[in-house]
Amino acid sequence: MENINIILPEIFLFLGTCTALMVGVFFKNSYNIVIKFTYLILLFSIISIFLSSVETSEFFLMSFVRDPFADFFKSLILISCFFVLLTSQQFIKDQKILKFEYPIIILLSILGMFFMVSSNDLILFYLGLELQSLSLYVLAAIDRNNLRSSEAGIKYFVLSALSSGLLLYGCSLLYGFTGSTNFDLIQNELITKNTGAVFAMVFILVGLAFKVSAVPFHMWTPDVYEGSPTSITNFFAVVPKIAGIAVIIRFMGKPFDNILIEWQSIMIFLSIASMILGAVAAIGQNNIKRLMAYSSIGHIGYALAGISTGTVSGYSSTVIYITIYIVMNLGAFGCIYLMRKDGLYKEQISDLSGLSKKQPLLAVSFLIIFFSLAGIPPLGGFFAKFYVFMSVIESEMYALAIIGLLTTVISAFYYIRVIKIIYFDDAKNNFDENKNFNINLTVFLSCVILLGFLIYPSILNNTVQSLF
């Protein structure tokens, strides 16, 4: 029973997904039933994490680890997924993508992420990764009648399969050079110099960098974000990023902890390249989904800056950053869903012209969220960057901190440009009246958290510090 308690969230999620699949298969017009059942699965999965919380425990021959770190990230995955599904329902109905498989595939991808986050072994990690990736391939191309969606699915499949192959090659090399797939045993083996293991680590980092869309492995991101249905883009921009960052921290802090010098320079390069490209490439974008794609690349760069320190303080700052990033993105995509005129969803930034004159509340929401994404004080996004830069400076990595600050200033341009269009350009469109409670709730909560973070920032900081 104690072992079952350790893996209770995964058991509950798996059984719930299987039940939802049966409901979808045997009931006609089952989408509405399955989506409501999915909400219950997500809520009860969160409850099961808190009810079965344990101190650090290892299971399945030390390949599966349950600790506060894993519980925090699993909770973050479930909560963010709940809001992604909640805000996307009107879009799904309007676009006629009412397929019961949609929430089930999302649940399966979450199950894969759970095993990734809790993995303490290369084999379990890769199984979780592939379960997540196979689900994401299908999601990207789920709107089969849309050529852009099909193209996005093919691009993501081809490039992701390549990165998975490189990652698997790295894992097999690491096993060959250390004689083990267990993270603890690999860590012990790397106390002494092992050139082959360092070579393997490079391949693993390449695969992980692709999964979080870090430069130079970002090439899929803008096309997939633009081509996929907005509900899927929302999911891509939020949930897989959480699992990806958790896995990178797990790898850097456990098996590769003793070769810090070797991977630190690679991580710094990934961070700087992502920050620069995210800041510069987004300037010329006219499609708001492509803008969010380059924005996510830049934000991943800031998150990796914290990891590149190789310290507990740096890891903590990255966890804080990714948490606030999730809140900002959920709010941003909530606002994008409201860019709807005569039942059609608009994606051009120019469609927001003069929005403040017709829909002031939506304009204010864009203002708060985009200013937070830009890192303007006293919003939550400012504190996210502040914690990262403080950990980088504490590690005496001054060049990285300076480049990060400069790219923050550059990236502020394209966020402020959107706000300028909203507030100072002539009104063009009058979007449909907003009566969607789910989206309004998500945008409202996002704005409140970003505005209210100033009042009690230590609550998140204290929670994250207890994870390490």
N, C-alpha and C positions, 0 to 999 in steps of 0.2 A: 504493500500500500504506500510505503514511503517513496518507492521508485515511481509509482503511478502519479503520486502527488507532484514529483519533480517535472514530469512531462505532461501534466494535466492540460495546460493550454493547447498544446499541439494535438492531444487526443480529442479534446472538445472541438477544436477547429476542423479536424479531419472528419469526425463523425457528422458534424453540422453540415459540412460541404457535401458529403455523400448523401445525406438526407435531402438537402436542397436539390441535388441532381435528380434524385428519384421523383421529387415533387414536380420538377420541371419536365421530366419525361412523361409522366403518367397523367398530368392535368392539362387540359386545353387552356390556351391563353394564360399561361402560368407565370408570366413575367412579374405581374403585380404581387402574386403570392411569394415568389422566390425572392424578390427584392426586400419585402417586409421581413421575410425569414432571415435574409442576410443581415439586416440591421440587428435582429435579435442575436444572431451568432456573434457579430462583432461586439455587441454590448456585453453578452455573457462571457465572451473570451477575455475581455478586459477585467471583468469581475473575477474570473477564474485565476488570472495572474495575481491579483491582490489576495485572494483567499488562499492560494497555494504557495504564497511567497516563502522562500526558504533562504538560508544563508548559502554561500557558495557550495554547490553540490555537483559532483560529476557522475555520469551515468553511461551505460553502454561502453564499458571498458575505457572510461575516461575520454570518450569521443564527443559526448554531449555535456555541456556545462550550463548550469542554471545559477545565475548570480544576479545581484541588483543591476548590473550593467545591462545584461540581456533583458531583464524585466522592464527596465526603463525604455529601451528601444522597441521592444514588442508593444508596449502600451502606446508609444508614439506612433508606431505603424498602424495600429488598430484605430486610434482616434482620428488620425489624418485620413485614413481610408473611409471611415464613417462619414466624415464631412465631404470628401470627394464624391461619394455616392449620393449623399443628401443633396448637394448643389447641382448635380448633373441630371436629375430626373426629368426636368422640363425639357432640357436639350435632347435627351434620349428619345422622348416622345415626339418632339418636333421633327427630329431627323429620322424617325421611324426605325430606330435601332433597338426595338423592344424585343431583344433576344434574351431568353432566360439564361443562356450560357454566359452572358456578360458578367453578372455578379459572381457566378460560380468560378469562372476563370480568374477573377480578381481574388477570390478566396484561396484558390490553389496557389496563386503567386505569393500571397501572404504566408501560406504554410511554408513555401520554399524559403521566404525571407526569415521566418522563425528559426528554421534549421541553420541558415547561414549565420544568424546572430548568435546562436547558441553553440555553434560548431567549435570543437576543440581538436578537430582531426581533419586532414585534407580531404578524405573520402566523403565524410558527412557534409563538409562545406561545399564540395563540388556537386553533390546530389541536390542540396538545397538551391544552389545557384542555377542549375539546369531546370529545376522545377519552376523557379521564378522566370527564367529566360524564355522557356517554351510557352509559358502563359502570356508573356509580354509580346511575343511574336504574333500570337493570335489576336491580342487586343489591338495592336497597331493597325491590323488589316480587317477589323471586325465589320466595318461598313463596306461590304463587298461590292455594292453598286456605285461606289465612289472611286474613281480612278486614282485620285490623290491618296486616299487611304490605302489602296492596294499597293501603290508605289512605295508609300511609307513603310508598309509591312515588309515588302521585299528588301528594301534598303536596310532596315533594321535587322532582318533575319541574316542577310549575307554578312554584314559587318560584325554583328554580335556573335555569329557562329565562328568567325575568324578569331575574334578576341577570346572566346571560350576555348578554342583549340590551343591558342598560345598559353592561356592560363593553365590548361590541363597539362601541357608540355612542361611548364614550370613546376607544377605539382609533382609530376613523375620524376623530373630531375632532382627535385628536393628530396623525394623519397630515396632515390638512388644514392645521393651523396651523404645522406644522414642516416639511412637505414630505418626510418620510422615515418609514419604519417601523423603521429600524435604531436600536437603543438608543444607540450611540456618536454617531451623527449627531444624534439628538434631544437628547442631552446638550449637544452643541456649540451647537445652535440655542437652547437655553434659557439660555445665558449672558446674553443680553439679555432684557429684560422681554417676556413673551408672555402676555397675559391669557387668550387663547383656549386655550393649552396648559394653563394652570392650571385652567380650566373642564373640560377633557378629563380632567385628572388626578383630579378629584373623582369622575367617573363610573367611572374605572378602580378607584379605591380602594373605591367602593361594591361593585363586583363582587367584588373580592378579599376584602373584609370578609365578604361572604356566604359565600364558599368556606371561610373559617376559622371561621365562625359567631361573628363579633364583633357585639356590640350596636351599633346596633339592627337588625341584619340576622341575628338569631339565631333568629327565630320558628319555623323549621322543625326546629331541633335536638331539643328534648325529644320532640316527637311522632314524629319519624323514629327516634330512638334507642329509644323505647319500642315502637313498632310493628314495626320491622324484627326479623328473627330475631337472637338475641344474637350469633351469629357475624358478621353483617353490621354490627351496632352496634359490635362490637369493631373491625372494619376501618375504619368511618367515624370512630371516635374516635381512631384512631392514624395511619393511612397518609396520607389526604388532607391532614391537618393539616401533615405534614412538607413536602409539596410546596407547600402554600399559604404557609407561613412563608418557604420558600426563595424563592418568586416575589416576595413582598412586599419581602424584603431586596434582591433583584436589581433590582426597580423603583426602590426608594428610593435605592439606592446607585449606580445607573447613570443612566438617563434623567432622573430627577427630582432628582438630586443638587444641581443648581444652583438649585432652587426649594424648598430645605429649609424656609424660613420659612413658605411657603404650606401645605405638607402636614404640617408638624409639629403644628400646632394640631388638625388633623383626627385625626391619629394619637393625640394625647393624649386627645381626647374618646372615641375608640373604646376606648382602653385603660381609662380611668376608668369608662366606662359598663359595659364587660364585667366589670371587677373587682367593681363594686358589685352588678350584677344577679346575677352568678355567686355572690356571697356571700349575698345576701338571698333570692333566689328558691328556692334549694335547701333552705332551712330547713324548709319545710312539706312536702317530698316524702316519700312513703311507698314509692314504687317505686324500686328501686336503680338501674335503667337511666336513669330521669329524673334521679336524683341525679347520676349520672355525666355526664349531658348538661349540667346547669347547672355542674357542676364543670369540665367542659372549656371552657365559655364563660369562666369566671373565670380559668382558666389561660392561655387565649389573651390575656386582658387583660394578664396579667403579661408574656407574651412580647412583646406590642405595646409595652409600656412601654420595653423595651430598644431596640426599633426607633425609637421616637419621639425618642430622643436624637440620631439622625442621625450618630452617631460609630461608629468601628470597634469601640470598647470596648462600645458598646450592642449592635451587631449580634452581636458575639461572645457577649455574655451571653445574647442571645435564642437563639442556636444551642445553647449549653449547656443553657438552660432546656428547649427543645423535646426535646433528647436525653434528659434525665432524665425529662421528662413521658412520653415514649414508654415508658420502662422501667416507670414507675409504673402506667401504664394497661394494659400487657400483663399485669402481675402482678394488677391489680385485676380484670380480666375473667377471668383464670385462676381466681381465687377465686369469681367469680360463676358460672362453669360448674359449680363443685362444689356449688352450692345445688340439689341434685337429690334428690328423694324419690320412691321408687317409679316411677322413670323419667320423672317430670315435673319441669320446671325451675321453681323458685320465683323470684319477682322482688320480693316484698314485703320491706322491711327488717325487719318484725316476724318474718319467718320465721327470722331469725338469732338469736332470743331464746335465751339460755343456751347458745350454740354452744360456748363454752369448756369446758363440763362434759362434752360428748359428743365433740367433735373439737378438742382443744387445739391441734394443729398448724395446722389451718385458721384457728382463731381468732388465733393468733400471726401468721400471714401477713396476715390482715386488719389486725391492729394495726400491723404495720410499714408496710404499703403506705398505709393511710389516714393514719397519723401523718406519713408522708412527703408525702402530698398536702396535708396541712395545713401543712407547712413547719416541723415541730417538729425541733429539732436533737437528735442529730447526723446525722440521716438525709439522703439525697441531695436530697430536696425542699427542705430548708432551704438548702443550698448553691446550688440553682438560683435561689431567690428572692434570696439574698444577692448573687450576681453581678449580677442585674438591678438591684436597688436601689442597689448601689454605682455602677454605670454611670450611673443616673439622678441620684444625688447628685453625682457628678463633673461632670455637665452642669448642675448648679445648678438642677435642676427639683425643688425641695424639696416643693412642694404635691403633685406626682404621687407622690413617695416616701411622704409621710405618708398619703395616701389608700390607697396600696398596702398599707402596713403595717396600717392600720385594717381594711381588707377581709380581710386575712390572718387577723386576730384573729377577725373575725365568722365567716368561713368555717370556722375551726377548730371552731366549735360543731357543725356538722352532721356533720363527720367523727368527732368525739369522741362524738357521740350514737350513732353506729353502733357504736362500740367499747363504749360503756356498755351497749347492748342485748345485745351479744355476751357481755359478762363479768358483768353484774349482774342481768339480767332472768331470770325463771324459764324453764327449758328447755321449748320447745314441740315442735320438730321434731328428728328424728334423721335427718340426711341419709344417703343411700346411702353405703355404704363406698367410699372413694376408692381406685381401683386404676389410675387413668389416668396412665401414665408421662409422656406429653407435657405434660399440664397441670401435674403435679407438678414437672417439670423447669423449665418456664417460671416458675412461682411461686417456686421455689427460687432460680433465677438472679436474678429480680427482687429478691427480699429480700436476697440476698448483695450485689448491686451497690449497693442503697440503704444497706445497713449498712456496706459496705466503702468507700464513697465517701470517708468521713472519712480513711481511711488514706492515700490517694494521689489527692486531688482534682485535682492539677495535670496529671495525664495527659490528661484531657479538655480542660482549659484550654489546655495547650500545643498540642494537636492543632487546636483551634478557632482559636487565634491565628494558626496558619500558613495558614489559609484566606483571609485578607484581606491 
